[in-house]
Amino acid sequence: MNDKLIFRTDGPIATIQLNAPETRNAFTVEMIDEWLEALQVCRDDDRIHVIVMTGTGDRAFCSGGDVGRMRDPRDSTAVGRKSKLYDHILQIPMLLETIDKPYIVAVNGAATGAGMDMALMGDIRFAAQSARFGETYVKVGLVPGDGGAYYLPRLVGIPKALEMFWTGDLIDADEALRLGIVNRVYPDADLMSETYTFAERVAAGPTLAVRMTKRMVYQCANMELRSALDLASSNIGVVATSEDHGEAVRAFVEKRAPVFHGR
């Protein structure tokens, strides 16, 4: 990893941090490729239970792509530009779809354009009070090209999503909370400590149940009721035989806190 993207682990929690505050954490192709590598490690390492994504500084979580550093001869053709987008940035949401570990985004400042789309890829989002959100593609004559057209309507509904896409207007953290874009808003100084407190709580839980719950929620979003209930009964059958469930039952009977070991 270079110093523009920080990847670190602390016990069961991994952190991926955009580290280019001088460009408002705008990403380059190299940063995207390292981001993908970090996510692959998170997916494959069973010692990692929760992933936290954030940016450096208090000005921006991410302002999108660093256009000046991402220019490529392929950009001169429509097919070339599509290929570059698909081969790099769009690999992130596709990889995230294969990761059933909680992915928490801490939005430490402005999240605009592709930066907002990157925030929307999280399972949940916590925001600093100073955070701002905007689908600003229209202001440069573009469509939401990094997943926003998929994620945002699922959170706020089609009419509100279209309003945000068509105007490119910014909304503040409190409005993002009201709309359901973020789960919680914290004072700027408390964002990361509160995020890690939450991450530690989830990481200490029954890992199999946490991961299967995430998988089940996303699968059920695209199922009719009978299939969703069939899936739920199958998953209950699996987790009910796990050591974590056995420990939870013993702890309840013994009137103590359970100690889970991720099995």
Short mmCIF file of the C-alpha atoms (twelve columns), coordinates in Angstrom:
data_MODEL
# 
_entry.id   MODEL 
# 
loop_
_atom_site.group_PDB 
_atom_site.id 
_atom_site.type_symbol 
_atom_site.label_atom_id 
_atom_site.label_alt_id 
_atom_site.label_comp_id 
_atom_site.label_asym_id 
_atom_site.label_seq_id 
_atom_site.Cartn_x 
_atom_site.Cartn_y 
_atom_site.Cartn_z 
_atom_site.pdbx_PDB_model_num 
ATOM 1   C CA . MET A 1   0.000   0.000   0.000   1 
ATOM 2   C CA . ASN A 2   1.201   3.527   -0.697  1 
ATOM 3   C CA . ASP A 3   0.555   6.400   1.650   1 
ATOM 4   C CA . LYS A 4   -2.529  7.560   -0.267  1 
ATOM 5   C CA . LEU A 5   -4.554  4.593   0.944   1 
ATOM 6   C CA . ILE A 6   -4.051  3.229   4.445   1 
ATOM 7   C CA . PHE A 7   -5.026  -0.337  5.287   1 
ATOM 8   C CA . ARG A 8   -4.609  -1.566  8.821   1 
ATOM 9   C CA . THR A 9   -6.049  -4.166  11.160  1 
ATOM 10  C CA . ASP A 10  -6.604  -3.962  14.898  1 
ATOM 11  C CA . GLY A 11  -7.721  -7.345  16.154  1 
ATOM 12  C CA . PRO A 12  -10.955 -8.271  14.345  1 
ATOM 13  C CA . ILE A 13  -11.475 -4.791  12.848  1 
ATOM 14  C CA . ALA A 14  -9.914  -3.698  9.563   1 
ATOM 15  C CA . THR A 15  -9.760  -0.060  8.453   1 
ATOM 16  C CA . ILE A 16  -9.477  1.212   4.889   1 
ATOM 17  C CA . GLN A 17  -8.736  4.937   4.811   1 
ATOM 18  C CA . LEU A 18  -8.431  7.288   1.863   1 
ATOM 19  C CA . ASN A 19  -5.416  9.447   2.677   1 
ATOM 20  C CA . ALA A 20  -5.207  12.301  0.202   1 
ATOM 21  C CA . PRO A 21  -6.625  15.274  2.122   1 
ATOM 22  C CA . GLU A 22  -4.854  17.716  -0.187  1 
ATOM 23  C CA . THR A 23  -7.249  16.617  -2.970  1 
ATOM 24  C CA . ARG A 24  -10.218 16.088  -0.639  1 
ATOM 25  C CA . ASN A 25  -9.487  12.365  -0.700  1 
ATOM 26  C CA . ALA A 26  -10.118 12.114  -4.433  1 
ATOM 27  C CA . PHE A 27  -9.085  8.667   -5.595  1 
ATOM 28  C CA . THR A 28  -6.719  7.601   -8.351  1 
ATOM 29  C CA . VAL A 29  -6.582  4.344   -10.303 1 
ATOM 30  C CA . GLU A 30  -3.721  3.215   -8.072  1 
ATOM 31  C CA . MET A 31  -5.765  3.904   -4.935  1 
ATOM 32  C CA . ILE A 32  -8.715  1.983   -6.359  1 
ATOM 33  C CA . ASP A 33  -6.534  -1.026  -7.141  1 
ATOM 34  C CA . GLU A 34  -5.117  -0.984  -3.596  1 
ATOM 35  C CA . TRP A 35  -8.629  -0.589  -2.205  1 
ATOM 36  C CA . LEU A 36  -9.586  -3.755  -4.083  1 
ATOM 37  C CA . GLU A 37  -6.575  -5.596  -2.688  1 
ATOM 38  C CA . ALA A 38  -7.501  -4.532  0.843   1 
ATOM 39  C CA . LEU A 39  -11.082 -5.718  0.393   1 
ATOM 40  C CA . GLN A 40  -9.857  -9.075  -0.879  1 
ATOM 41  C CA . VAL A 41  -7.774  -9.462  2.279   1 
ATOM 42  C CA . CYS A 42  -10.802 -8.564  4.389   1 
ATOM 43  C CA . ARG A 43  -12.934 -11.092 2.559   1 
ATOM 44  C CA . ASP A 44  -10.457 -13.958 2.869   1 
ATOM 45  C CA . ASP A 45  -9.000  -13.441 6.363   1 
ATOM 46  C CA . ASP A 46  -11.270 -15.065 8.939   1 
ATOM 47  C CA . ARG A 47  -9.578  -13.081 11.702  1 
ATOM 48  C CA . ILE A 48  -11.251 -9.937  10.312  1 
ATOM 49  C CA . HIS A 49  -14.870 -9.614  11.407  1 
ATOM 50  C CA . VAL A 50  -15.755 -5.984  10.580  1 
ATOM 51  C CA . ILE A 51  -14.493 -3.442  8.029   1 
ATOM 52  C CA . VAL A 52  -14.459 0.331   8.619   1 
ATOM 53  C CA . MET A 53  -14.096 2.694   5.640   1 
ATOM 54  C CA . THR A 54  -13.277 6.392   6.093   1 
ATOM 55  C CA . GLY A 55  -11.181 9.308   4.864   1 
ATOM 56  C CA . THR A 56  -8.459  11.504  6.312   1 
ATOM 57  C CA . GLY A 57  -9.138  15.005  7.605   1 
ATOM 58  C CA . ASP A 58  -12.317 16.926  8.295   1 
ATOM 59  C CA . ARG A 59  -12.945 18.492  4.871   1 
ATOM 60  C CA . ALA A 60  -13.978 15.490  2.822   1 
ATOM 61  C CA . PHE A 61  -14.680 11.795  2.977   1 
ATOM 62  C CA . CYS A 62  -14.176 11.633  -0.785  1 
ATOM 63  C CA . SER A 63  -14.710 14.121  -3.618  1 
ATOM 64  C CA . GLY A 64  -14.763 11.441  -6.312  1 
ATOM 65  C CA . GLY A 65  -12.052 10.656  -8.791  1 
ATOM 66  C CA . ASP A 66  -8.858  12.680  -9.136  1 
ATOM 67  C CA . VAL A 67  -9.552  13.615  -12.748 1 
ATOM 68  C CA . GLY A 68  -6.153  15.198  -13.305 1 
ATOM 69  C CA . ARG A 69  -4.367  11.985  -12.328 1 
ATOM 70  C CA . MET A 70  -6.811  9.546   -13.898 1 
ATOM 71  C CA . ARG A 71  -6.559  10.751  -17.489 1 
ATOM 72  C CA . ASP A 72  -5.955  7.917   -19.881 1 
ATOM 73  C CA . PRO A 73  -5.716  7.621   -23.675 1 
ATOM 74  C CA . ARG A 74  -8.738  5.354   -23.502 1 
ATOM 75  C CA . ASP A 75  -10.856 8.293   -22.329 1 
ATOM 76  C CA . SER A 76  -11.037 9.569   -25.917 1 
ATOM 77  C CA . THR A 77  -13.521 6.835   -26.868 1 
ATOM 78  C CA . ALA A 78  -16.808 5.814   -25.269 1 
ATOM 79  C CA . VAL A 79  -15.787 2.150   -25.176 1 
ATOM 80  C CA . GLY A 80  -12.411 3.007   -23.680 1 
ATOM 81  C CA . ARG A 81  -13.927 5.115   -20.927 1 
ATOM 82  C CA . LYS A 82  -16.504 2.435   -20.129 1 
ATOM 83  C CA . SER A 83  -13.784 -0.212  -19.954 1 
ATOM 84  C CA . LYS A 84  -11.614 1.834   -17.600 1 
ATOM 85  C CA . LEU A 85  -14.559 2.506   -15.296 1 
ATOM 86  C CA . TYR A 86  -15.657 -1.128  -15.307 1 
ATOM 87  C CA . ASP A 87  -12.140 -2.514  -14.837 1 
ATOM 88  C CA . HIS A 88  -11.361 -0.353  -11.793 1 
ATOM 89  C CA . ILE A 89  -13.963 1.653   -9.856  1 
ATOM 90  C CA . LEU A 90  -16.920 -0.615  -10.546 1 
ATOM 91  C CA . GLN A 91  -14.996 -3.636  -9.329  1 
ATOM 92  C CA . ILE A 92  -15.384 -2.281  -5.783  1 
ATOM 93  C CA . PRO A 93  -19.186 -2.690  -5.477  1 
ATOM 94  C CA . MET A 94  -18.991 -6.025  -7.276  1 
ATOM 95  C CA . LEU A 95  -16.353 -7.250  -4.825  1 
ATOM 96  C CA . LEU A 96  -18.310 -5.883  -1.869  1 
ATOM 97  C CA . GLU A 97  -21.271 -7.979  -2.966  1 
ATOM 98  C CA . THR A 98  -19.158 -11.076 -2.225  1 
ATOM 99  C CA . ILE A 99  -18.211 -9.942  1.305   1 
ATOM 100 C CA . ASP A 100 -20.669 -10.860 4.031   1 
ATOM 101 C CA . LYS A 101 -18.739 -9.117  6.803   1 
ATOM 102 C CA . PRO A 102 -20.175 -5.796  8.066   1 
ATOM 103 C CA . TYR A 103 -18.840 -2.833  6.055   1 
ATOM 104 C CA . ILE A 104 -19.261 0.422   7.981   1 
ATOM 105 C CA . VAL A 105 -18.572 3.781   6.341   1 
ATOM 106 C CA . ALA A 106 -17.614 6.727   8.562   1 
ATOM 107 C CA . VAL A 107 -18.267 9.865   6.516   1 
ATOM 108 C CA . ASN A 108 -15.846 12.405  7.953   1 
ATOM 109 C CA . GLY A 109 -16.647 15.307  5.588   1 
ATOM 110 C CA . ALA A 110 -18.089 16.015  2.158   1 
ATOM 111 C CA . ALA A 111 -19.067 12.990  0.052   1 
ATOM 112 C CA . THR A 112 -19.785 14.193  -3.462  1 
ATOM 113 C CA . GLY A 113 -20.225 12.579  -6.861  1 
ATOM 114 C CA . ALA A 114 -18.411 9.245   -6.909  1 
ATOM 115 C CA . GLY A 115 -17.468 9.944   -3.298  1 
ATOM 116 C CA . MET A 116 -21.122 9.799   -2.282  1 
ATOM 117 C CA . ASP A 117 -21.545 6.610   -4.295  1 
ATOM 118 C CA . MET A 118 -18.577 5.111   -2.434  1 
ATOM 119 C CA . ALA A 119 -20.286 5.965   0.857   1 
ATOM 120 C CA . LEU A 120 -23.556 4.428   -0.332  1 
ATOM 121 C CA . MET A 121 -21.756 1.106   -0.886  1 
ATOM 122 C CA . GLY A 122 -21.517 0.637   2.872   1 
ATOM 123 C CA . ASP A 123 -23.944 -1.557  4.777   1 
ATOM 124 C CA . ILE A 124 -24.443 1.329   7.184   1 
ATOM 125 C CA . ARG A 125 -23.090 4.870   7.390   1 
ATOM 126 C CA . PHE A 126 -22.199 7.119   10.309  1 
ATOM 127 C CA . ALA A 127 -21.625 10.810  9.587   1 
ATOM 128 C CA . ALA A 128 -19.782 13.673  11.191  1 
ATOM 129 C CA . GLN A 129 -21.995 16.687  11.884  1 
ATOM 130 C CA . SER A 130 -20.073 18.624  9.218   1 
ATOM 131 C CA . ALA A 131 -20.591 15.966  6.530   1 
ATOM 132 C CA . ARG A 132 -22.307 16.935  3.297   1 
ATOM 133 C CA . PHE A 133 -23.692 14.669  0.606   1 
ATOM 134 C CA . GLY A 134 -24.319 15.375  -3.056  1 
ATOM 135 C CA . GLU A 135 -24.871 13.443  -6.281  1 
ATOM 136 C CA . THR A 136 -23.121 16.177  -8.225  1 
ATOM 137 C CA . TYR A 137 -22.609 14.444  -11.574 1 
ATOM 138 C CA . VAL A 138 -25.187 16.624  -13.323 1 
ATOM 139 C CA . LYS A 139 -23.086 19.712  -12.586 1 
ATOM 140 C CA . VAL A 140 -20.425 18.400  -14.962 1 
ATOM 141 C CA . GLY A 141 -22.887 16.976  -17.477 1 
ATOM 142 C CA . LEU A 142 -22.601 13.343  -16.385 1 
ATOM 143 C CA . VAL A 143 -24.890 10.584  -15.125 1 
ATOM 144 C CA . PRO A 144 -24.335 8.866   -11.760 1 
ATOM 145 C CA . GLY A 145 -21.781 6.363   -12.982 1 
ATOM 146 C CA . ASP A 146 -20.458 4.686   -9.842  1 
ATOM 147 C CA . GLY A 147 -23.468 2.905   -8.418  1 
ATOM 148 C CA . GLY A 148 -25.525 5.824   -7.152  1 
ATOM 149 C CA . ALA A 149 -28.456 5.071   -9.451  1 
ATOM 150 C CA . TYR A 150 -28.617 1.618   -7.857  1 
ATOM 151 C CA . TYR A 151 -28.035 2.455   -4.199  1 
ATOM 152 C CA . LEU A 152 -29.689 5.832   -3.607  1 
ATOM 153 C CA . PRO A 153 -33.256 5.020   -4.758  1 
ATOM 154 C CA . ARG A 154 -33.220 1.974   -2.484  1 
ATOM 155 C CA . LEU A 155 -32.559 4.253   0.470   1 
ATOM 156 C CA . VAL A 156 -34.660 7.339   -0.260  1 
ATOM 157 C CA . GLY A 157 -37.113 6.245   -2.979  1 
ATOM 158 C CA . ILE A 158 -37.112 7.118   -6.655  1 
ATOM 159 C CA . PRO A 159 -38.635 10.655  -6.482  1 
ATOM 160 C CA . LYS A 160 -36.138 11.960  -3.901  1 
ATOM 161 C CA . ALA A 161 -33.242 10.227  -5.645  1 
ATOM 162 C CA . LEU A 162 -34.182 11.858  -8.951  1 
ATOM 163 C CA . GLU A 163 -34.385 15.250  -7.245  1 
ATOM 164 C CA . MET A 164 -30.857 14.796  -5.924  1 
ATOM 165 C CA . PHE A 165 -29.552 13.519  -9.275  1 
ATOM 166 C CA . TRP A 166 -31.215 16.268  -11.330 1 
ATOM 167 C CA . THR A 167 -30.167 19.186  -9.101  1 
ATOM 168 C CA . GLY A 168 -26.811 18.039  -7.742  1 
ATOM 169 C CA . ASP A 169 -27.702 19.905  -4.541  1 
ATOM 170 C CA . LEU A 170 -25.833 19.145  -1.325  1 
ATOM 171 C CA . ILE A 171 -27.644 18.020  1.807   1 
ATOM 172 C CA . ASP A 172 -26.297 18.227  5.330   1 
ATOM 173 C CA . ALA A 173 -25.812 15.383  7.789   1 
ATOM 174 C CA . ASP A 174 -29.102 15.949  9.602   1 
ATOM 175 C CA . GLU A 175 -31.049 15.792  6.340   1 
ATOM 176 C CA . ALA A 176 -29.130 12.657  5.360   1 
ATOM 177 C CA . LEU A 177 -30.177 11.144  8.690   1 
ATOM 178 C CA . ARG A 178 -33.810 12.108  8.125   1 
ATOM 179 C CA . LEU A 179 -33.768 10.539  4.658   1 
ATOM 180 C CA . GLY A 180 -32.168 7.329   5.884   1 
ATOM 181 C CA . ILE A 181 -28.904 7.833   4.007   1 
ATOM 182 C CA . VAL A 182 -26.957 7.664   7.274   1 
ATOM 183 C CA . ASN A 183 -27.743 5.745   10.446  1 
ATOM 184 C CA . ARG A 184 -26.253 8.149   12.977  1 
ATOM 185 C CA . VAL A 185 -24.720 11.632  13.156  1 
ATOM 186 C CA . TYR A 186 -21.979 12.467  15.636  1 
ATOM 187 C CA . PRO A 187 -19.979 15.588  16.529  1 
ATOM 188 C CA . ASP A 188 -16.928 15.664  14.281  1 
ATOM 189 C CA . ALA A 189 -14.531 14.927  17.138  1 
ATOM 190 C CA . ASP A 190 -16.513 11.840  18.167  1 
ATOM 191 C CA . LEU A 191 -17.147 10.223  14.777  1 
ATOM 192 C CA . MET A 192 -14.301 7.731   14.710  1 
ATOM 193 C CA . SER A 193 -14.436 6.756   18.381  1 
ATOM 194 C CA . GLU A 194 -18.177 6.132   18.109  1 
ATOM 195 C CA . THR A 195 -17.705 4.218   14.854  1 
ATOM 196 C CA . TYR A 196 -15.090 1.937   16.399  1 
ATOM 197 C CA . THR A 197 -17.199 1.442   19.523  1 
ATOM 198 C CA . PHE A 198 -19.990 0.177   17.302  1 
ATOM 199 C CA . ALA A 199 -17.598 -1.909  15.191  1 
ATOM 200 C CA . GLU A 200 -16.127 -3.521  18.302  1 
ATOM 201 C CA . ARG A 201 -19.605 -4.394  19.543  1 
ATOM 202 C CA . VAL A 202 -20.482 -6.103  16.264  1 
ATOM 203 C CA . ALA A 203 -17.074 -7.785  16.002  1 
ATOM 204 C CA . ALA A 204 -17.530 -9.285  19.472  1 
ATOM 205 C CA . GLY A 205 -20.858 -10.828 18.491  1 
ATOM 206 C CA . PRO A 206 -21.597 -14.273 17.031  1 
ATOM 207 C CA . THR A 207 -19.685 -14.027 13.754  1 
ATOM 208 C CA . LEU A 208 -21.607 -16.673 11.832  1 
ATOM 209 C CA . ALA A 209 -24.966 -15.162 12.738  1 
ATOM 210 C CA . VAL A 210 -23.790 -11.634 11.894  1 
ATOM 211 C CA . ARG A 211 -22.456 -12.673 8.487   1 
ATOM 212 C CA . MET A 212 -25.439 -14.833 7.598   1 
ATOM 213 C CA . THR A 213 -27.814 -12.056 8.646   1 
ATOM 214 C CA . LYS A 214 -26.143 -9.640  6.240   1 
ATOM 215 C CA . ARG A 215 -26.271 -12.186 3.444   1 
ATOM 216 C CA . MET A 216 -29.911 -12.984 4.182   1 
ATOM 217 C CA . VAL A 217 -31.043 -9.343  4.264   1 
ATOM 218 C CA . TYR A 218 -29.549 -8.612  0.842   1 
ATOM 219 C CA . GLN A 219 -30.897 -11.832 -0.642  1 
ATOM 220 C CA . CYS A 220 -34.394 -11.270 0.763   1 
ATOM 221 C CA . ALA A 221 -34.496 -7.804  -0.812  1 
ATOM 222 C CA . ASN A 222 -34.808 -9.537  -4.187  1 
ATOM 223 C CA . MET A 223 -37.118 -12.407 -3.196  1 
ATOM 224 C CA . GLU A 224 -40.816 -12.975 -2.828  1 
ATOM 225 C CA . LEU A 225 -42.076 -13.916 0.647   1 
ATOM 226 C CA . ARG A 226 -42.181 -17.706 0.336   1 
ATOM 227 C CA . SER A 227 -38.589 -17.909 -0.878  1 
ATOM 228 C CA . ALA A 228 -37.436 -15.485 1.827   1 
ATOM 229 C CA . LEU A 229 -39.067 -17.560 4.558   1 
ATOM 230 C CA . ASP A 230 -37.595 -20.743 3.126   1 
ATOM 231 C CA . LEU A 231 -34.157 -19.139 3.200   1 
ATOM 232 C CA . ALA A 232 -34.686 -17.966 6.784   1 
ATOM 233 C CA . SER A 233 -35.624 -21.446 7.994   1 
ATOM 234 C CA . SER A 234 -32.573 -22.935 6.259   1 
ATOM 235 C CA . ASN A 235 -30.240 -20.375 7.828   1 
ATOM 236 C CA . ILE A 236 -31.730 -20.918 11.279  1 
ATOM 237 C CA . GLY A 237 -31.013 -24.608 10.851  1 
ATOM 238 C CA . VAL A 238 -27.348 -23.833 10.182  1 
ATOM 239 C CA . VAL A 239 -26.694 -21.286 12.947  1 
ATOM 240 C CA . ALA A 240 -28.630 -23.299 15.547  1 
ATOM 241 C CA . THR A 241 -25.900 -25.956 15.362  1 
ATOM 242 C CA . SER A 242 -23.043 -23.447 15.779  1 
ATOM 243 C CA . GLU A 243 -20.803 -23.177 18.827  1 
ATOM 244 C CA . ASP A 244 -21.779 -19.504 19.164  1 
ATOM 245 C CA . HIS A 245 -25.432 -20.440 19.605  1 
ATOM 246 C CA . GLY A 246 -24.508 -23.096 22.144  1 
ATOM 247 C CA . GLU A 247 -22.432 -20.561 24.064  1 
ATOM 248 C CA . ALA A 248 -25.310 -18.049 24.025  1 
ATOM 249 C CA . VAL A 249 -27.688 -20.630 25.477  1 
ATOM 250 C CA . ARG A 250 -25.209 -21.665 28.190  1 
ATOM 251 C CA . ALA A 251 -24.568 -18.026 29.077  1 
ATOM 252 C CA . PHE A 252 -28.305 -17.369 29.386  1 
ATOM 253 C CA . VAL A 253 -28.781 -20.332 31.714  1 
ATOM 254 C CA . GLU A 254 -25.713 -19.386 33.760  1 
ATOM 255 C CA . LYS A 255 -26.770 -15.727 33.884  1 
ATOM 256 C CA . ARG A 256 -23.526 -14.349 32.403  1 
ATOM 257 C CA . ALA A 257 -22.420 -12.531 29.267  1 
ATOM 258 C CA . PRO A 258 -21.649 -14.850 26.329  1 
ATOM 259 C CA . VAL A 259 -18.130 -15.077 24.939  1 
ATOM 260 C CA . PHE A 260 -18.178 -15.724 21.212  1 
ATOM 261 C CA . HIS A 261 -15.293 -17.135 19.237  1 
ATOM 262 C CA . GLY A 262 -16.518 -16.694 15.661  1 
ATOM 263 C CA . ARG A 263 -17.623 -20.252 14.943  1 
# 
